[in-house]
Amino acid sequence: MVLVASRLNAQGLQFYGNKVPIEQRTSYRLFDGERRPAFTGHIDIEFDLRISQSSTFGYLFHLIDPANGEAYSLTYSYVNDSSSSFNFNTEGKVNHISISLSNDSIISQWMPVKLRIDFLGEESVLSVADKVKRGVGVGNLPKQIQPLMSFGRREHLVDVPAFAIRHLKVKGETQFYSFEFKENSGNDVHDSNGRVQGRVDNPYWLINDSYHWTKVAAFTTPQCIGSKFYEKRQEVVFITPDSLFTYLTDKRQVVKKPYANKQPVSMLLGTSFINEANGEVYAYEINNLPVGSTTIAALNLDTRVWRPVGKAYTKVQLHHHNGFWDGANNRYIVFGGFGNRLYSNKFLMYNETTDQWDTLQFKGDTITPRFFSSMGSSRGGDYLYIYGGVGNESGDQSIGHNYYNDLYRVDLKHQEIKRNWSHPLEEKCVPSGQMLLSKDEKSLYVIRYAEYKKTASLRLYKISIENGEVEQLGDSIPFASGSIASTVSLYHNSVLSEFYCVTEEFNEQAKLVEAAVYTLADSPVGRADMGSYLFKTKTTEEWKVVLWIGALLFISGGIGGFWYSRRKQRRKLSPVVPVMVYEGNPIKENLLDKLVTSGTPVPVSHKRTEINQIYVYGIFTIYNRDGRDVTYLFSNKLRLIFLYILLNSAEEGEGVSSSLLNDIFWPDKREDKAKNLKGVTISNLRKVLAELDGIKLVYDKGAFKIEIEENLCFCDYYRLSAHLRKHPQSCELFLSIWERGRLLENIDHSLFDKYKQNSEDTVLSLLPKDLANYYQRNEFRNVLRICFIILKRDPLNELALGYSMRSYKRLNDFESLSKIYSASSSNIVKVWERIMRKLWMIYSGRELALMR
């Protein structure tokens, strides 16, 4: 697949509209009152616009002459199911220009908007998408004015559609202002020269969607899974032995439907492909099925009827081979793989006519035998690119293996292979099975990870086809890669302009597969892009980030669901059972207390002496060498700086550069002033840390880093990171830390959003896998501990609810069983009632306090 992407797409400002409470709707004022420019004769406003919400009315842009109070506005109005209109008005008096467009050409699509406001009574012009209309000038303004200009909510005018803008330009006869909206947090808006030229309330900075992966869907099944993205249908399809799971990209929802007939292939690895000629999904197993079995079958996605295709097989298994549907020649090609202790470098083609796998021969360079490589194709499908993988020159696993960082171009037309380059790897890692090519076909997008770690981090990279230069984009995704059956896939949706990372984590002990879909908006950006503007608001204010993300999930075939968002002003459901708190945190009397005091065996805290202790999970707390709580010694800024350096120092992290500290915490100060303030702050931080043994703040190679001697000083975040890296099979330590609460539970700041999300993803990806193991060993104590941790984060988690109830039943603790059942039922009913009420409000056209 070839990407159609522009690096500028990552920037923009999203406005919260009528589906949120009034006080949470977005308002953007272009210039400060003291520095408003004066315009003569006319003003030109240009920007790209994306309407995210139809069936509504609202204000897009306002211009007010403060001298006489005359106001002008550009509005969006939903007319009917087929069309909407854009109107330029003198507020409360007259409409100057109106443009109608079809909803299909508007909703969720970027379109250019140009508006000229003429002060002298001549013609004003409005252009939206490909339509241009002219009207008389506003006429009542002086030749020169110093207008107030804003987007979105303004004072009593609170009707706002959910929309986004980017590439804003404001022009006059002698003035030109450009705004690219590169900000990723805060309320100040900078022009293209980096000067603060406006302020926004309740912003959603679109660049965050191009850096932070968002988990939009997940489900668990005890069966094998195969997945593919079918862009024509806008679906990620997951095939299992008995059901079709479909992730609907527009609705961000997973639908499960049974097959109309039995699946002919006994699925082992879940390998599959889409035949774009007939639109069917093919499931195939290349080896390990009895001779004479059906090994290839096709599924009609509309009827969900399977048909047997063939019985072809290879002599050896080919784990983690690459596959490509060659639409030009109507054939399916596979390369590489591992099985029977052998690595492969063969190109095989399935011949449906003869029902066999034929070997393709190529001239030119030879690709060494390997598996875990990545494959991508050119725009026309004439070329394949093979990148990386694991193997050796002989193909014999017994002599060891190498991790490759090389790229080959395979010419399918002339059947020739050419090696582009080969470089050493800084870190041993493997790529995702699929690669994506940039629009200019000069770069590759691929995900890489360390498959030999039980808990790995998936990271997206952009790699130059010419010379192999690498750039990391976006943040990371936690991934349990302990099984050879676990897979990672990368796709791109050109319709919605977003990437998909599809993961399938196979737990061999529990015999469960967890599938998940993550999204990342075009175009992905790196950490440096996120630092274009690192800033702070007025000195008397906290940083404010209002980033609501709403997701509606239906549970048990539509019986229940819940709303979850992870930003500052999010709503919180009361958990079914509160988290168990250890290490000095008070436990309030609640349902959990009643449950654990009712005679049920419960976790016992192995309490350490509170000396030289740093707790980052739960309530941030620090005890000094005398066991005294010294958390109060950290001022707000000192605490933020310490935690930011701490989190970036774990797992052999590089710490935080001195210049980055300046940009984040003293952005409005001159370099010399910021340096002095930083020096004072670092000195104060060292004084506080001197209260503890075994911890120090060091400065090396231009960066500040926290070093901890674990035999002297305990930090739960460091201990957890080290344990995950070295002993991921043991969860005892995980539980004692996670039982305290979420990461930085009492600190709400956008600096730590990524770390919090990664932590929650790790919890919810690792712990459910251990429930079956502990339950089968009758270790109900640990089953309940895990359940309570999960339910604290996901109150309606079916797996945790089920195991907690079954464990109480096995313990004959029917009182606790009854209480937890009642609590979970109550939550489900409340959430379902809330959902039905909101759906009725949508149906009746009323405004909702919901996020987009």
Secondary structure, 3 states (H helix, E strand, C coil): CECCCCHHHHCCEEECCCCCCHHHCCEEECCCHHHCCCEECEEEEEEEEEECCCCCEEEEEEEECCCCCCEEEEEEEECCCCEEEEEEEECCCEEEEEEEEEHHHCECCEEEEEEEEECCCCEEEEEECCEEEEEECCCCCCCEECCEEEEECECCECCCCCEEEEEEEEECCCCEEEECCCCCCCCEEECCCCCEEEEEECEEEHHHHHCCCEEEEEEEECCCCEEEEEHHHCEEEEECCCEEEEEECCCCEEEEEECCCCCCCCCCCCCEEEECCCCEEEEECCCCCCCCCCCEEEEECCCCEEEEEECCCCCCCCECCEEEEECCCCEEEEECCEECCEEECCEEEEECCCCEEEEECCEECCCCCEECCEEEECCCCCEEEEEEEEECCCCEHHHCCEEEEEEEEEECCCCEEEEEEECCCCCCCEECCECEECCCCCEEEEEEECCCCCEEEEEEEEEECCCCCEEEEEEEEEEECCCCCCEEEEEEECCCCEEEEEEEEEECCCCEEEEEEEEEECCCCCHHHHCCCCCCCCCCCCCCCCCCCCCEEEECCCCEEEECCCCCCCCCCCCCCCCCCCCCCCCCCCHHHHHHCCCCCCCCCCCCCCCCEEECECCCEEECCCCCECHHHCCHHHHHHHHHHHHCCCCCCCCEEHHHHHHHHCCCCCHHHHHHHHHHHHHHHHHHHCCCCCEEEEEECCEEEEEECCCCCEEHHHHHHHHHHHCCCCCHHHHHHHCCCCECCCCCCHHHHHHHHHHHHHHHHHCHHHHHHHHHCCCHHHHHHHHHHHHHHCCCCHHHHHHHHHHHHHCCCHHHHHHHHHHHHHHHHHHHHHHHHHHHHHHCCCCCCCCC
